[in-house]
């Protein structure tokens, strides 16, 4: 109970405690991540003569940033402990798969494709879990669409791991661009819901 002179005493609630700066900036981090994802997708589209090493670096960086940022944000996120722990675990695993891409996987294109697809699958499942049953401000159409696009791209590559390099670049670039757009739209919706709350 807190008392203020001239006012009746009342119980301090969570609404009385100001949000931390990191929680307030989360939508901006997501927006930055979405823009970076779109940029990586466009770079892969615009570079048709890119080598396996270049694509490994582009997609590996995406997985590293997406995974470790997700894990870091999940440590301070709202929601149930189960969702937060699941987000951290899936984020770290996604980041580690990105690190594998940045290492010397270019000797085997099939191995690179499988590692990237597994990273997309883990990231998509984490997004889908939060979009379906996470905090209300993180649910919605853009989040679900982003998760489904990422999972669909991962499944396509896992079903056909021996696809040509050009087809992989096309699928991968498409996944990155649409996932980035969905992340940007979702971050703007999250920011609006925070302002309303």
DRENGUGU-969324 format. One record per residue: residue number from 1; residue in one letter; y, z, x of N, C-alpha, C in turn. Coordinates in steps of 0.02 Angstrom, whole numbers. Layout:
BEGIN
> NUM, A, Y, Z, X, Y, Z, X, Y, Z, X
...
# end
This chain:
BEGIN
> 1, X, -59, 0, 42, 0, 0, 0, 62, 0, 44
> 2, X, 111, -38, 24, 174, -38, 60, 229, -18, 12
> 3, X, 278, 15, 38, 335, 34, -4, 398, 7, 26
> 4, X, 443, -14, -17, 508, -38, 4, 558, 3, -35
> 5, X, 610, 29, -2, 658, 70, -38, 686, 32, -98
> 6, X, 686, 64, -156, 714, 35, -216, 665, -9, -254
> 7, X, 606, -23, -225, 556, -64, -258, 492, -24, -267
> 8, X, 455, -37, -321, 392, -1, -330, 342, -20, -275
> 9, X, 299, 27, -259, 249, 12, -208, 199, -38, -235
> 10, X, 172, -80, -191, 123, -130, -212, 75, -143, -154
> 11, X, 20, -174, -171, -31, -191, -122, -12, -256, -87
> 12, X, -17, -258, -21, -3, -318, 17, -64, -364, 10
> 13, X, -51, -427, -9, -105, -475, -17, -101, -528, 38
> 14, X, -152, -570, 39, -153, -624, 89, -95, -672, 80
> 15, X, -70, -678, 18, -14, -723, 6, 50, -699, 39
> 16, X, 53, -632, 54, 113, -605, 86, 115, -618, 161
> 17, X, 59, -634, 189, 55, -644, 261, 70, -717, 276
> 18, X, 120, -731, 318, 137, -802, 331, 81, -837, 367
> 19, X, 75, -902, 352, 24, -942, 387, 40, -947, 460
> 20, X, -11, -951, 501, 0, -959, 572, 26, -1029, 585
> 21, X, 58, -1038, 642, 85, -1104, 659, 30, -1156, 664
> 22, X, -29, -1135, 689, -82, -1183, 697, -108, -1206, 630
> 23, X, -112, -1160, 581, -136, -1179, 515, -86, -1225, 482
> 24, X, -22, -1212, 492, 29, -1254, 461, 30, -1324, 491
> 25, X, 11, -1330, 554, 13, -1395, 588, -51, -1434, 581
> 26, X, -102, -1407, 549, -166, -1441, 543, -161, -1511, 513
> 27, X, -122, -1520, 459, -117, -1588, 432, -88, -1637, 483
> 28, X, -42, -1614, 525, -14, -1658, 576, -64, -1675, 630
> 29, X, -108, -1628, 646, -161, -1642, 694, -209, -1694, 665
> 30, X, -225, -1686, 602, -269, -1735, 569, -236, -1804, 566
> 31, X, -171, -1805, 551, -135, -1868, 548, -135, -1901, 617
> 32, X, -123, -1863, 669, -125, -1889, 737, -195, -1916, 753
> 33, X, -246, -1879, 734, -315, -1901, 745, -330, -1966, 708
> 34, X, -305, -1971, 646, -315, -2033, 608, -282, -2092, 640
> 35, X, -220, -2083, 663, -183, -2138, 696, -218, -2158, 761
> 36, X, -241, -2108, 799, -277, -2124, 862, -342, -2161, 848
> 37, X, -377, -2142, 794, -439, -2176, 776, -426, -2248, 757
> 38, X, -372, -2260, 717, -354, -2328, 699, -338, -2369, 761
> 39, X, -301, -2338, 808, -282, -2373, 870, -343, -2392, 911
> 40, X, -393, -2347, 915, -454, -2363, 952, -492, -2420, 918
> 41, X, -495, -2418, 852, -529, -2471, 815, -496, -2539, 825
> 42, X, -430, -2540, 822, -393, -2602, 832, -402, -2627, 903
> 43, X, -402, -2580, 952, -412, -2600, 1022, -480, -2633, 1031
> 44, X, -532, -2606, 998, -598, -2636, 1004, -601, -2704, 970
> 45, X, -567, -2711, 911, -564, -2775, 877, -528, -2827, 919
> 46, X, -472, -2807, 949, -428, -2854, 984, -454, -2872, 1053
> 47, X, -508, -2842, 1074, -533, -2853, 1142, -604, -2880, 1138
> 48, X, -613, -2940, 1112, -680, -2966, 1101, -720, -2976, 1165
> 49, X, -685, -2984, 1221, -721, -2992, 1284, -733, -2926, 1320
> 50, X, -723, -2871, 1283, -732, -2805, 1313, -803, -2796, 1338
> 51, X, -809, -2760, 1392, -875, -2748, 1421, -906, -2687, 1388
> 52, X, -969, -2677, 1402, -1004, -2618, 1375, -970, -2554, 1400
> 53, X, -947, -2555, 1463, -914, -2496, 1490, -850, -2479, 1451
> 54, X, -811, -2530, 1434, -748, -2518, 1397, -763, -2490, 1328
> 55, X, -812, -2518, 1293, -830, -2494, 1226, -858, -2423, 1230
> 56, X, -898, -2410, 1282, -924, -2342, 1291, -867, -2292, 1299
> 57, X, -815, -2311, 1336, -758, -2267, 1346, -719, -2258, 1281
> 58, X, -706, -2313, 1244, -668, -2308, 1182, -704, -2264, 1131
> 59, X, -768, -2280, 1118, -804, -2241, 1068, -821, -2171, 1092
> 60, X, -832, -2164, 1157, -844, -2098, 1185, -784, -2053, 1178
> 61, X, -724, -2080, 1193, -662, -2041, 1184, -653, -2020, 1112
> 62, X, -668, -2066, 1066, -662, -2050, 995, -707, -1991, 977
> 63, X, -770, -1993, 999, -816, -1939, 983, -795, -1873, 1015
> 64, X, -773, -1876, 1078, -752, -1815, 1112, -693, -1783, 1075
> 65, X, -641, -1822, 1062, -582, -1794, 1029, -598, -1770, 959
> 66, X, -632, -1812, 920, -649, -1794, 851, -692, -1731, 850
> 67, X, -744, -1730, 891, -790, -1673, 890, -758, -1608, 911
> 68, X, -725, -1608, 969, -698, -1545, 994, -637, -1522, 954
> 69, X, -597, -1569, 928, -540, -1549, 885, -567, -1519, 821
> 70, X, -619, -1550, 791, -650, -1522, 731, -676, -1451, 744
> 71, X, -709, -1442, 800, -735, -1375, 816, -679, -1325, 824
> 72, X, -626, -1345, 859, -569, -1299, 870, -534, -1282, 805
> 73, X, -521, -1332, 763, -488, -1319, 699, -532, -1276, 653
> 74, X, -597, -1285, 658, -642, -1247, 614, -642, -1173, 631
> 75, X, -626, -1156, 692, -624, -1085, 711, -570, -1048, 673
> 76, X, -515, -1083, 655, -460, -1051, 621, -453, -1074, 548
> 77, X, -503, -1111, 524, -499, -1139, 457, -514, -1086, 404
> 78, X, -494, -1102, 343, -513, -1060, 287, -580, -1084, 261
> 79, X, -609, -1047, 218, -674, -1065, 190, -727, -1015, 209
> 80, X, -787, -1028, 187, -841, -981, 200, -861, -983, 273
> 81, X, -891, -929, 295, -915, -925, 364, -966, -979, 378
> 82, X, -1008, -993, 329, -1060, -1045, 338, -1029, -1113, 351
> 83, X, -977, -1131, 313, -943, -1196, 325, -911, -1198, 393
> 84, X, -879, -1143, 412, -845, -1142, 476, -894, -1148, 534
> 85, X, -950, -1111, 530, -1001, -1113, 583, -1031, -1183, 586
> 86, X, -1046, -1212, 528, -1075, -1280, 526, -1026, -1330, 556
> 87, X, -962, -1324, 539, -911, -1369, 568, -907, -1363, 643
> 88, X, -908, -1301, 668, -905, -1290, 740, -965, -1321, 775
> 89, X, -1025, -1308, 748, -1086, -1334, 779, -1086, -1410, 779
> 90, X, -1071, -1441, 721, -1071, -1514, 717, -1015, -1544, 760
> 91, X, -958, -1510, 763, -903, -1534, 805, -922, -1533, 879
> 92, X, -952, -1479, 901, -972, -1474, 972, -1025, -1526, 988
> 93, X, -1074, -1534, 943, -1126, -1585, 956, -1096, -1655, 958
> 94, X, -1049, -1670, 913, -1016, -1735, 914, -978, -1745, 979
> 95, X, -942, -1693, 1002, -906, -1697, 1065, -952, -1708, 1124
> 96, X, -1009, -1674, 1124, -1057, -1682, 1179, -1087, -1752, 1180
> 97, X, -1099, -1781, 1120, -1122, -1851, 1119, -1069, -1898, 1147
> 98, X, -1005, -1882, 1134, -951, -1921, 1163, -950, -1916, 1239
> 99, X, -963, -1856, 1264, -967, -1847, 1337, -1024, -1889, 1366
> 100, X, -1081, -1892, 1330, -1136, -1934, 1353, -1115, -2007, 1356
> 101, X, -1075, -2030, 1307, -1051, -2100, 1308, -1008, -2113, 1369
> 102, X, -969, -2063, 1389, -924, -2072, 1445, -961, -2070, 1512
> 103, X, -1022, -2045, 1511, -1063, -2046, 1571, -1095, -2114, 1577
> 104, X, -1140, -2124, 1622, -1167, -2190, 1637, -1222, -2210, 1588
> 105, X, -1202, -2225, 1525, -1251, -2249, 1477, -1250, -2325, 1473
> 106, X, -1207, -2356, 1510, -1197, -2428, 1503, -1256, -2469, 1529
> 107, X, -1303, -2436, 1562, -1362, -2472, 1585, -1407, -2492, 1527
> 108, X, -1402, -2455, 1471, -1443, -2470, 1413, -1399, -2474, 1352
> 109, X, -1388, -2534, 1327, -1347, -2544, 1268, -1377, -2508, 1207
> 110, X, -1443, -2512, 1201, -1476, -2479, 1143, -1464, -2404, 1144
> 111, X, -1468, -2373, 1203, -1456, -2302, 1208, -1384, -2285, 1190
> 112, X, -1337, -2326, 1213, -1267, -2315, 1196, -1257, -2319, 1120
> 113, X, -1286, -2370, 1088, -1279, -2378, 1016, -1307, -2319, 978
> 114, X, -1365, -2295, 1000, -1396, -2238, 965, -1354, -2175, 974
> 115, X, -1328, -2163, 1033, -1287, -2104, 1045, -1223, -2106, 1003
> 116, X, -1190, -2164, 1002, -1129, -2171, 961, -1145, -2161, 887
> 117, X, -1200, -2192, 864, -1219, -2185, 794, -1235, -2113, 776
> 118, X, -1269, -2077, 820, -1283, -2006, 806, -1219, -1965, 803
> 119, X, -1171, -1981, 846, -1106, -1948, 843, -1071, -1961, 777
> 120, X, -1071, -2024, 755, -1041, -2040, 690, -1076, -2004, 634
> 121, X, -1143, -2001, 637, -1181, -1969, 584, -1164, -1895, 579
> 122, X, -1162, -1860, 636, -1144, -1789, 636, -1073, -1778, 610
> 123, X, -1026, -1820, 632, -957, -1814, 610, -951, -1828, 535
> 124, X, -985, -1880, 512, -983, -1896, 440, -1013, -1842, 397
> 125, X, -1068, -1812, 419, -1099, -1758, 380, -1054, -1697, 377
> 126, X, -1020, -1682, 433, -973, -1625, 433, -916, -1638, 386
> 127, X, -889, -1699, 387, -834, -1717, 341, -857, -1713, 268
> 128, X, -917, -1737, 255, -943, -1738, 187, -954, -1667, 161
> 129, X, -980, -1623, 203, -990, -1554, 182, -924, -1521, 163
> 130, X, -872, -1532, 202, -807, -1502, 187, -775, -1536, 126
> 131, X, -784, -1601, 119, -754, -1637, 64, -785, -1618, -3
> 132, X, -849, -1599, -2, -884, -1583, -64, -878, -1509, -81
> 133, X, -885, -1465, -32, -887, -1394, -48, -842, -1351, -5
> 134, X, -795, -1381, 31, -749, -1342, 71, -691, -1316, 30
> 135, X, -638, -1293, 63, -578, -1269, 27, -550, -1325, -17
> 136, X, -519, -1306, -73, -495, -1354, -122, -448, -1405, -92
> 137, X, -404, -1385, -46, -355, -1432, -19, -387, -1483, 28
> 138, X, -449, -1471, 49, -483, -1518, 94, -534, -1561, 57
> 139, X, -535, -1556, -9, -581, -1597, -49, -544, -1657, -76
> 140, X, -581, -1708, -95, -548, -1764, -128, -577, -1831, -108
> 141, X, -552, -1882, -142, -576, -1950, -131, -569, -1975, -60
> 142, X, -510, -1968, -28, -504, -1995, 40, -553, -1963, 90
> 143, X, -564, -1898, 83, -610, -1864, 129, -682, -1887, 117
> 144, X, -700, -1893, 54, -769, -1916, 38, -778, -1988, 62
> 145, X, -728, -2031, 49, -733, -2101, 70, -739, -2107, 146
> 146, X, -699, -2068, 182, -702, -2069, 255, -771, -2048, 280
> 147, X, -798, -1995, 250, -864, -1971, 270, -918, -2023, 255
> 148, X, -915, -2055, 197, -966, -2104, 179, -962, -2166, 223
> 149, X, -901, -2187, 241, -894, -2245, 286, -925, -2230, 354
> 150, X, -910, -2170, 379, -936, -2150, 445, -1012, -2146, 444
> 151, X, -1040, -2115, 391, -1113, -2108, 386, -1145, -2177, 377
> 152, X, -1115, -2221, 336, -1143, -2288, 326, -1144, -2328, 391
> 153, X, -1090, -2324, 430, -1089, -2358, 494, -1143, -2332, 541
> 154, X, -1152, -2266, 541, -1204, -2236, 584, -1273, -2259, 563
> 155, X, -1286, -2259, 498, -1352, -2279, 474, -1365, -2352, 490
> 156, X, -1314, -2394, 482, -1322, -2466, 497, -1343, -2476, 569
> 157, X, -1311, -2440, 615, -1327, -2448, 686, -1395, -2417, 702
> 158, X, -1412, -2361, 671, -1477, -2329, 684, -1534, -2371, 656
> 159, X, -1523, -2406, 601, -1576, -2448, 573, -1588, -2509, 617
> 160, X, -1533, -2537, 644, -1538, -2597, 686, -1511, -2582, 756
> 161, X, -1544, -2540, 795, -1516, -2523, 861, -1516, -2581, 911
> 162, X, -1551, -2635, 895, -1551, -2692, 941, -1505, -2748, 917
> 163, X, -1454, -2730, 877, -1405, -2780, 856, -1367, -2805, 917
> 164, X, -1335, -2861, 909, -1298, -2889, 965, -1236, -2846, 979
> 165, X, -1211, -2852, 1039, -1153, -2813, 1059, -1092, -2831, 1016
> 166, X, -1084, -2895, 1000, -1028, -2916, 958, -1031, -2887, 889
> 167, X, -1091, -2884, 859, -1099, -2854, 792, -1084, -2780, 795
> 168, X, -1105, -2746, 848, -1091, -2675, 856, -1016, -2663, 860
> 169, X, -981, -2705, 899, -908, -2697, 904, -876, -2706, 836
> 170, X, -900, -2756, 798, -872, -2767, 731, -884, -2706, 686
> 171, X, -946, -2682, 684, -962, -2623, 642, -923, -2563, 665
> 172, X, -924, -2551, 731, -890, -2492, 758, -815, -2493, 746
> 173, X, -784, -2551, 756, -712, -2557, 746, -694, -2547, 673
> 174, X, -735, -2575, 628, -723, -2567, 557, -729, -2494, 537
> 175, X, -780, -2460, 562, -789, -2388, 547, -728, -2349, 571
> 176, X, -706, -2362, 633, -649, -2325, 660, -585, -2337, 620
> 177, X, -571, -2400, 603, -509, -2415, 567, -509, -2382, 498
> 178, X, -564, -2391, 460, -565, -2362, 393, -570, -2286, 394
> 179, X, -606, -2258, 442, -608, -2185, 449, -539, -2158, 467
> 180, X, -504, -2193, 510, -436, -2172, 528, -389, -2174, 470
> 181, X, -393, -2228, 430, -351, -2233, 370, -366, -2176, 322
> 182, X, -430, -2163, 311, -450, -2108, 266, -426, -2040, 292
> 183, X, -428, -2030, 357, -405, -1967, 386, -329, -1960, 377
> 184, X, -292, -2014, 387, -219, -2012, 377, -202, -1997, 305
> 185, X, -234, -2031, 258, -220, -2019, 187, -240, -1947, 168
> 186, X, -297, -1925, 192, -319, -1856, 178, -272, -1804, 207
> 187, X, -245, -1816, 266, -199, -1767, 297, -134, -1762, 258
> 188, X, -111, -1819, 231, -49, -1817, 191, -62, -1779, 126
> 189, X, -120, -1789, 95, -137, -1752, 35, -144, -1677, 48
> 190, X, -172, -1660, 106, -179, -1590, 124, -111, -1558, 135
> 191, X, -65, -1595, 166, 2, -1569, 177, 38, -1557, 111
> 192, X, 31, -1604, 63, 63, -1595, -2, 35, -1535, -38
> 193, X, -32, -1525, -35, -62, -1468, -69, -41, -1402, -38
> 194, X, -29, -1401, 28, -4, -1340, 61, 67, -1325, 37
> 195, X, 108, -1376, 29, 177, -1365, 5, 178, -1338, -66
> 196, X, 133, -1364, -108, 130, -1341, -177, 106, -1270, -179
> 197, X, 56, -1254, -137, 30, -1185, -134, 83, -1139, -106
# end
